[in-house]
Structures are given as C-alpha cells and as structure tokens.
C-alpha cells in the first residue's frame, strides 16, 4: 500500500502524531486546553525530531542501513536534533532575557522605549529541552517501526 513512499508517510504520520500529542500533554499537566499547540513549535514531544527520526529509520529499513540514502537521512536527523535542542532552544532563551530586560528598563528608569520594536511580542519557545527531543526520538522510532511491520 505505501510502496516506495513508506519513508515519506512514516515521517508525515510521526509529525502529525507528535503535533497532536502536544496539546494533550499540556492539558494533562495544566488542565488548560490550548488548540494552538497543534501548530506550534517547541514543547513535548519534538515534532521536528520525530519527523526526521521516522524518516531516517524508514529509509534504513527500506533501503538498508548501509545505503547512502540512510547516511544522508541519519545525518539530517542529527543536525535537526542538535539545532532543536541547542540553537533554537538558546535563541528562545535569548528572546526571554531580552524581553525581561526591556520590561525592567521600563519599570526602573525614565527611559522612553516608545519605538514599536520594543512593543513587539516575539515567540519565546522556539526549540526544545533534551527530554523533549528524546520524546520525539521515541515517537519517530515507534511510528516508523509500526508502519514498517504493518505495511
């Protein structure tokens, strides 16, 4: 049924599943429902990670783990996971610190911060903590494995 497109569909299913899990996880922890989380980045589990891990595993299962395509997919997955847990995570931390500094300056000084740039609200959660990435790895491995054995 999935044919040669199995890696593609495994990646898509993993992504949709993890995006669907995010509001459920937040609701379980906070008892607050936020449907916007279906399309937001960041949070548990990492949908970027689940997508690339499912893709890499599916390529390995379909084309062998010694193939060039698997090597490319695995390297791509490693880059995405590193980016999610480091570069994007720390960019989000930097945004939080900068916005707090602006609030502190407005409260503690007479400085006029009336330029629109200071009022712009920027998304603070861009990346992931490592346990969120690990959650994405688990979902990606599970989805690709189940789809491989059920096809």
Secondary structure, DSSP 8 states (H G I E B T S, - for coil): --GGGHHHHHHHHHHHHHHHHHHHHHHHHHS---GGGGS-SSSSS-HHHHHHHHHHHHHHHHH-TTSHHHHHHHHHHHHHHHIIIIIHHHHHHHHHHHHHHHHHHHHHS-----SHHHH-------S--HHHHHHHHHHHHHHHHHHHHH-
